[in-house]
Amino acid sequence: MKKIIITLLALLAAAALAGCGKTETPPSETTASASQETTAETDTVFPDGHYIGVWFSSDIKEAPPYATTPHITIMRIMPEYIHFKVKISADIPYIGGKAIERDGEIVFGDGITEGMENTEGMRGTLSFDNDGVTIRYDSLGKYGTEGETLTQRFTQKNEPDIMSWPANDLSEAVRSDLQGIIDEITEKGWVDIEVLPHEPNTSLRWNLGYPAVEIPGGATLYCVTGRSPANGGPVYINIYSVYDGESKLVEPSEVYYISLLTRDLRGIYLDSFMRRRPDDSHILNYDDTELIYYFFPPSMLRGESDESSTANTTEPNDSAELTAKKIKMEEWAAENRTVLKEIPRFEQNGMVIRTAEDALKCAPYETTFLPKYRDIYYWEPSFLYDIVDQDAFAEWYETVVRPDYRNNAEPKEMYTVSFVKYFEISREDFERCCEQKRKRLEYLRDELGHDINVEGAEIPNADIIYTFDNEIINNYYLRDQEGIIYTPADEY
């Protein structure tokens, strides 16, 4: 594990420093107003991590209706690409994916970059300058007429009411306390520090929605937020301080961590995380090894070759005698399996499912085998991570998943099924986590306009998973459902 953490730190440091070998200039404070139909007149730059966030047009003075107001989210900035999503208007869904540098421009769209979402024939460029981000659509595809182009300019980053600091209108006690927080997270390496007079819009900025924090009448909540200096996968720290006059309230003041990978460390999960540590403060260094390991588990290293770990990894061997752990897993599965009166068929219900050939083009890792099962079959069940020990998770990954990635092999069993058996996850806990995932997806659909009727948003079927019958499971998750004969339940 120590080897993995050291490698992760190296990757994050490299991502923070890499850029694309070009001069990086952070954007200045947003003060200028610009029309959506004008382009930047300042020198363009290749972006660094300061551009990561949500950008609006500069004329927005109040919190907008985020699901309909045009905006662009810069999610990751890597040497090879920029990961973004953009909302053009209320009538057009998000488009998003990777933009790449080509002939001195940062370009995206159909026929240019793979894995784009909802582009429908769109193509264009991104440009960055000291004041913000400009997107130019050279083609609007199905959303415009032939030859129609559009340029949109965004110069307001994140919430429109970020406080100027120091805030002289605050009482000395409150200002001093918030300044102490700013000093501490600055010392611990967090960057892009902002102070808000309310909670941040987490659903828009990090794709995770929470119920509003309840505060006493007359009290005020301030949020100090900062970002880890890693362009490829930043983690954010949010510190809530609630004051009744000049008195700080212990509850509901809190600290939590969140990332654009829809992963967070908050509430009881953060309490559990901290109980294993000697820290008095929940405010951690940005490069804290356990914090990085939580947000970037070993699967983030899937593309890294690690010869030293090969010797320590148990390669699957069907002819080998079952280990005690495998015996225990199978015994648990036999005791907890669900016997169905009738095996349910997969109901597509309009879900967009790629062909195996198209799925291969978008497949993660250096996949060469044709992925005959739907995406969910190959994914690690991240929606279950929070209910298992992280060290044990690393062991599962190294013995079950990592060998497949190293050998470019199709898994012998759906990873979710293996995970459930390995950690003996009760069906009740499994269904609870599935329901949480469902609610998050519905929030993205209802509040942010995301299309969730796609293969990537499929939620595991507990009835199928808990049969622990791989023939049934494999049949259910095949991409091509033609010709499948569903065995009557009394025969399995």
Secondary structure, DSSP 8 states (H G I E B T S, - for coil): -HHHHHHHHHHHHHHHHHTTSS-------------TT----S-EE---GGG-EEEE-TT--S---TTTS-EEEEEEE-SS-EEEEEE-BTTB--EEEEEEEETTEEEEETTTSTT-BS-TTEEEEEEEETTEEEEEEEEEGGGS-TT--EEEEE-EES-TT---SS-TTS-HHHHHHHHHHHHHHHHTT-EEEEEESS---HHHHHS---------TT-EEEEEEEE-S-TTS-EEEEEEEEEETTEEEEEEEEEEEEETTTEEE-THHHHHHHHTS--S-S---TT-HHHHHHHS-GGGGTT---HHHHTTS----TTS---HHHHHHHHHHHHH----SS------TT-B---HHHHHHH-STT--S---B-HHHHS--GGGGGGS-HHHHHHHIIIIIHHHHHHT---SS-HHHHHHHHHT--HHHHHHHHHHHHHHHHHHHHHH-----BGGG----HHHHTT--HHHHHHHTBS--TT-----GGG-
